Amino acid sequence: MSELVTVIIPVYNVEQYVERCIRSVLKQTYVNMEILLINDGSTDRSRMICERISRTESRITLIDKKNGGLSSARNVGLAHANGQLVTFIDSDDWIETDFVEQLVLAITKNQADISTFHVKKEKKSGYSPKVVPVTQNDWQFYSSRQALKQLFTDNQIGYCATSKMYRTSLFLDNGILFPVGMLMEDKATTYKLIDQAKHGVIVSTLEKYHYFMRTTGIMKRTFTTKRFDSFVVHDQIMEYMQVRHPELLLLVKQRPDLQFKCTT
């Protein structure tokens, strides 16, 4: 497992949480990483915290940009990525210490294009570094078409951009970026990446990505017209599948929740 992994962490006004996130990455058992902290115009102490940590860790690069949102920050990270593999971590979340190693191992052993764990939702901010052992039986391999079918049916894979490891070429070779200025950026992107994963997707049911459910998170805010983005993206998926996989179109139509969720 010699591949360089790029870890992209968008940062915006998360002074209470960002150090916990970065520390969880620095504690990884897999060491061949570059960590890109994308400061998206933070106005609190977030940048100062990132700069302080980056001075003591050569694998960290701090990149400043004007505020443009999560998609914009992720796209900047992709533009600077040097790794053959890439993963995204939101700055208020954290990962278990073998998260990166196990995802890399799953991709290399199965020659897959994407690997993923499930997401554990956390309501308390306490970080526990405990590690759940991974066995071969915890993994299930899907072809690209099988993975799309799972995506539209039982939520086995989930739309979250986080909790996954990707071959960076899936983004670069296919011109796939996150949609700037739109909510539901994961929903708008993940199905395209899976469709291009010609060597398949490997999935574990273990929860090694910890998603912190902040009461002030973006999806907790007062209703705005941006919430209609989910319906826009759903229509885009319908149009895409009509062209690429019409045999799966009915599954998309029958999906009961338009606001597709991450794996839980």
HELIX and SHEET records of a PDB file:
HELIX    1   1 VAL A   18  LEU A   26  1                                   9    
HELIX    2   2 SER A   46  SER A   54  1                                   9    
HELIX    3   3 LEU A   70  HIS A   80  1                                  11    
HELIX    4   4 PHE A   99  ASN A  110  1                                  12    
HELIX    5   5 GLN A  136  ASP A  138  5                                   3    
HELIX    6   6 SER A  144  LEU A  151  1                                   8    
HELIX    7   7 SER A  169  LEU A  172  1                                   4    
HELIX    8   8 THR A  190  ASP A  195  1                                   6    
HELIX    9   9 ILE A  218  LYS A  220  5                                   3    
HELIX   10  10 THR A  225  PHE A  228  5                                   4    
HELIX   11  11 ASP A  229  ARG A  244  1                                  16    
HELIX   12  12 PRO A  246  LEU A  248  5                                   3    
HELIX   13  13 LEU A  249  GLN A  254  1                                   6    
SHEET    1   A 8 ILE A  60  LYS A  65  0                                        
SHEET    2   A 8 MET A  33  ASP A  40  1                                        
SHEET    3   A 8 VAL A   5  VAL A  11  1                                        
SHEET    4   A 8 LEU A  85  PHE A  88  1                                        
SHEET    5   A 8 LYS A 164  ARG A 167 -1                                        
SHEET    6   A 8 ILE A 114  GLU A 122 -1                                        
SHEET    7   A 8 VAL A 201  PHE A 212  1                                        
SHEET    8   A 8 TRP A  94  ILE A  95 -1                                        
SHEET    1   B 8 ILE A  60  LYS A  65  0                                        
SHEET    2   B 8 MET A  33  ASP A  40  1                                        
SHEET    3   B 8 VAL A   5  VAL A  11  1                                        
SHEET    4   B 8 LEU A  85  PHE A  88  1                                        
SHEET    5   B 8 LYS A 164  ARG A 167 -1                                        
SHEET    6   B 8 ILE A 114  GLU A 122 -1                                        
SHEET    7   B 8 VAL A 201  PHE A 212  1                                        
SHEET    8   B 8 TRP A 139  TYR A 142 -1                                        
END                                                                             
